[in-house]
Amino acid sequence: MSKDPSPTAATVVVSRRVRPGREADFLAWDRRLRKAAAAADGFVGSDVQPPNPSHPGEWVRVYSFATAEQLDAWLRSDIRTTLVEEAEELIEGHAREQRVAGLHTASEPVTVVFSQRISQAHHDEFVALYGDLVDRMTGFGGFLNSELLQPVDGVQDEHVIVATFASRPELDRWLESDTRAEWISGIDRFIEGDRTMNVVGGFGGWFPAASDRSAEPKRWKQALAVFIALFPTTLIITLVRGAVAPDMNVVLAVLVGNVLGILALTYLLMPPITRWLQNWLAR
C-alpha cells in the first residue's frame, strides 16, 4: 500500500456502514475522496475494502500520509469536509476512525489492529504484558509477527497492537482462543474507555499501490488484469456447474458462481497475477 512509514508517519483506518442500496453511490463518492487525498501534500497510499467476513457490514478505508501534520491538514481540509458532508445521506451512524503511527503491514496475510487507551500509571505494566501476549500468539499456527505502537504526541493517543497471521482462519482461531480471552481479562483494569478492533486484511486489496508510487494502477489496467483471471474462472465454474447440477435454479446458480468466483480471484488468482503484472501495472 505504501512506503515504509517513519516512526512519525500517520495511518488512519476509517470504517463506515453504507445504507442498503447506496453501495454504487458510495463507491463513486469514495473514488472522489481518495483522488482528492492523493493530491494532498504527504499522501503515501490508500485502499478501500468492501464488507467481508473480516469486517461484516462495514466498508473500511485505509490511507497514510508521510507525517502527522500532513494527515491532520488533510483531515481538516475544506475539500475533505465538503466531501464528507456530501456522503451523510449514504452513511448509517458515525464513522469509526483508528489513527496509527508507523504502521507496517504485509500485502497478503490478514492483519488485526487493536487500539486501547492505557492510563499513564499502568504504561510499564501494559508494555510488559505485551511481551506475554506475543509469547501466547507465537504458540498458534500461522502467527507471523506483531508490533506494539505506543502513543505518539499529535498522531495517536492509544496503545496500538498490530498482529499479522498467515490466513483468516488462523487469526480467527487466535481471536476465539481461551488464552487470548485470559490475556484480555488481565489488562481490563488498565484500559480507559473502549477497545477498538479492526481486521483489514493486508491493506492491499487486489491492486496495492507499489512502494515507488502514490497512486493505484490505471482503471483500465485493473479491469484487464481482472478479466485475465475472471474469464477462465467463470468458464470453469459454469462448465462444472452444468455437469454436476444442470437443473440448478438460475438465481442459485448465479449466486454460487459469484461466491466461488470471488473466492477464487481474491485468494488464489489475483495475488500471483498482480505480482506477474506489477511492472506493467505500475507504468
C-alpha positions in Angstrom: 0.0 0.0 0.0 2.7 2.5 0.9 6.3 3.2 1.5 7.6 2.1 4.9 6.4 4.8 7.3 8.7 6.5 9.6 8.0 6.4 13.4 6.1 9.7 13.0 4.1 8.7 9.9 0.4 8.6 10.2 -2.1 6.0 9.0 -5.9 6.3 9.5 -8.4 3.4 9.3 -11.9 4.6 8.7 -14.9 2.2 9.0 -18.4 3.2 7.7 -21.7 1.4 7.3 -23.4 2.2 3.9 -27.2 2.4 3.6 -28.6 -0.6 1.7 -28.9 0.1 -2.0 -26.4 3.0 -1.9 -23.2 1.0 -2.4 -22.7 2.2 -6.0 -23.1 5.8 -4.9 -20.7 5.3 -2.0 -18.0 3.8 -4.3 -18.3 6.7 -6.7 -18.0 9.1 -3.7 -15.1 7.2 -2.3 -13.2 7.4 -5.6 -13.6 11.2 -5.5 -12.5 11.3 -1.8 -9.3 9.2 -2.5 -8.5 11.2 -5.6 -8.6 14.3 -3.5 -6.5 12.7 -0.8 -3.9 11.6 -3.4 -3.5 15.3 -4.4 -2.8 16.4 -0.8 0.7 17.0 0.5 2.3 14.0 2.0 -0.1 11.4 0.7 1.5 7.9 0.7 -1.2 5.5 -0.3 -4.8 4.3 0.2 -7.1 1.3 -0.1 -10.8 0.6 0.4 -12.2 -2.8 1.3 -15.9 -3.7 1.0 -17.7 -5.6 3.7 -16.4 -9.2 4.2 -16.1 -11.7 7.0 -13.2 -9.7 8.4 -15.4 -6.6 8.9 -19.1 -7.5 8.2 -21.3 -4.7 7.2 -18.5 -2.1 7.1 -16.6 -0.5 4.3 -13.0 0.0 5.6 -10.7 2.7 4.1 -7.0 2.9 5.0 -4.8 5.8 3.9 -1.4 7.0 5.0 0.4 10.3 5.0 4.1 10.9 5.5 3.7 12.9 8.6 1.0 13.5 11.3 0.9 17.2 10.3 0.1 16.3 6.7 -2.6 13.9 7.8 -4.1 16.5 10.1 -4.0 19.0 7.3 -5.9 16.7 5.0 -8.5 15.7 7.7 -9.2 19.4 8.4 -9.1 20.5 4.7 -12.1 22.2 3.2 -12.3 19.7 0.3 -12.5 16.7 2.7 -15.1 18.4 4.9 -17.2 19.1 1.9 -16.9 15.6 0.6 -17.7 14.1 4.0 -20.8 16.3 4.3 -21.9 15.1 0.8 -21.8 11.5 2.0 -24.0 11.9 5.0 -27.1 10.6 3.2 -25.1 7.5 2.1 -23.9 6.5 5.6 -25.6 4.9 8.6 -24.4 6.0 12.0 -21.0 7.5 12.6 -17.7 6.6 11.1 -15.1 4.8 13.3 -11.5 6.0 13.0 -8.3 4.5 14.2 -5.1 6.5 13.9 -1.8 4.6 14.0 1.8 5.8 13.9 4.3 4.0 11.9 2.1 1.1 10.8 3.7 -1.7 8.9 1.6 -4.3 7.2 2.1 -7.3 4.9 0.5 -7.4 1.4 -1.3 -10.7 1.6 -1.7 -12.0 5.2 -4.5 -10.8 7.4 -3.8 -8.1 9.9 -5.7 -7.2 13.1 -5.3 -3.8 14.7 -6.3 -3.3 18.4 -6.4 0.2 19.9 -6.8 0.8 23.6 -6.2 3.9 25.8 -4.0 2.9 28.7 -3.7 5.0 31.8 -0.2 6.5 32.2 0.2 4.9 35.6 -0.1 1.5 34.1 2.0 2.1 30.9 5.0 0.0 32.0 2.8 -2.9 33.2 1.0 -2.9 29.9 4.2 -3.0 27.9 5.4 -5.9 30.0 2.2 -7.8 29.4 2.5 -7.2 25.6 5.6 -9.5 25.8 3.4 -12.1 27.3 0.8 -11.6 24.5 3.5 -12.2 21.9 4.6 -15.4 23.6 0.9 -16.6 23.6 0.4 -15.8 19.9 3.7 -17.5 18.9 2.2 -20.8 20.1 -0.5 -20.5 17.4 0.0 -21.7 13.9 0.0 -19.0 11.3 1.3 -16.2 13.5 3.8 -14.1 11.6 4.6 -11.0 13.6 3.3 -8.4 16.0 4.2 -4.8 16.9 3.3 -2.5 19.8 2.9 1.1 18.6 3.0 3.3 21.7 1.3 6.7 21.9 2.9 9.5 19.8 2.0 13.1 20.5 -0.1 14.5 17.8 -0.5 11.2 16.0 -2.2 8.6 18.2 -3.4 8.7 21.8 -3.8 4.9 22.2 -1.5 2.0 22.6 -2.0 0.1 19.3 -1.2 -3.6 18.9 -0.8 -4.9 15.3 -0.7 -8.6 14.7 -0.4 -10.5 11.4 -1.4 -14.0 10.7 -0.9 -16.0 7.5 -4.7 -16.5 7.0 -8.1 -15.5 8.3 -8.9 -19.0 9.8 -5.6 -18.9 11.7 -6.4 -15.4 13.0 -9.9 -16.5 14.0 -8.5 -19.4 15.9 -6.4 -17.0 17.9 -9.3 -14.5 18.4 -11.6 -17.2 19.7 -8.9 -18.9 21.9 -9.1 -19.2 25.7 -5.5 -17.9 26.1 -6.4 -14.6 24.3 -9.5 -14.2 26.5 -7.4 -14.8 29.6 -4.9 -12.2 28.5 -7.6 -9.6 27.8 -9.1 -10.1 31.2 -5.7 -9.4 32.7 -5.5 -5.9 31.0 -9.0 -4.7 31.5 -8.1 -2.8 34.7 -5.6 -0.8 32.7 -7.9 0.4 29.9 -9.7 3.7 29.9 -12.7 3.7 27.7 -13.5 1.3 24.9 -11.1 -1.0 23.0 -11.3 -0.9 19.2 -10.5 -3.8 16.8 -10.3 -3.8 13.0 -9.4 -6.7 10.8 -8.5 -5.2 7.5 -6.6 -7.9 5.6 -3.2 -6.8 4.4 -4.5 -3.4 3.4 -3.6 -4.2 -0.2 -6.7 -5.4 -1.9 -6.1 -6.8 -5.4 -4.1 -3.8 -6.5 -1.9 -2.4 -3.7 0.0 0.8 -4.5 3.7 -0.1 -5.0 6.3 1.4 -2.8 7.5 3.8 -5.5 4.2 5.3 -6.5 1.4 7.0 -4.6 -1.5 6.1 -6.9 -3.1 2.8 -7.7 -2.8 1.3 -11.2 -4.9 2.9 -14.0 -8.5 1.6 -14.0 -8.4 0.0 -17.5 -5.3 -1.9 -16.4 -7.0 -3.1 -13.3 -10.0 -4.2 -15.4 -7.8 -6.1 -17.9 -6.0 -7.9 -15.1 -9.3 -8.9 -13.5 -10.6 -10.1 -16.9 -7.5 -12.3 -17.3 -8.4 -14.1 -14.1 -12.2 -13.8 -14.3 -12.9 -15.3 -17.8 -11.3 -18.7 -17.3 -12.7 -18.8 -13.7 -16.2 -18.1 -14.8 -15.9 -20.6 -17.7 -14.7 -23.4 -15.5 -17.3 -22.8 -12.8 -20.1 -22.7 -15.4 -18.9 -25.9 -17.1 -18.6 -27.7 -13.7 -21.9 -26.5 -12.5 -23.6 -27.6 -15.8 -22.1 -31.1 -15.4 -22.8 -31.5 -11.7 -26.1 -29.7 -11.3 -27.6 -28.9 -14.8 -31.1 -28.3 -13.4 -30.0 -25.8 -10.6 -32.2 -22.8 -10.2 -30.8 -19.9 -12.2 -30.7 -17.5 -9.3 -28.9 -20.1 -7.1 -26.6 -20.9 -10.0 -25.6 -17.2 -10.3 -25.2 -16.8 -6.5 -23.0 -19.9 -6.3 -20.9 -18.9 -9.3 -20.4 -15.4 -7.9 -19.3 -16.6 -4.5 -16.9 -19.2 -5.9 -15.5 -16.7 -8.4 -14.9 -14.0 -5.8 -13.2 -16.5 -3.5 -11.0 -17.9 -6.4 -10.0 -14.4 -7.5 -9.3 -13.0 -4.1 -7.4 -15.9 -2.6 -5.9 -17.9 -5.5 -5.6 -15.9 -8.7 -5.3 -12.1 -8.2 -2.3 -12.2 -5.8 0.0 -14.0 -8.3 -1.4 -12.2 -11.3 -0.8 -8.8 -9.8 2.8 -9.9 -8.9 3.4 -11.1 -12.5 2.0 -7.9 -13.9 3.3 -5.5 -11.3 5.8 -3.7 -13.6 3.1 -3.2 -16.3 0.6 -2.1 -13.7 3.0 0.5 -12.4 3.6 2.2 -15.7 
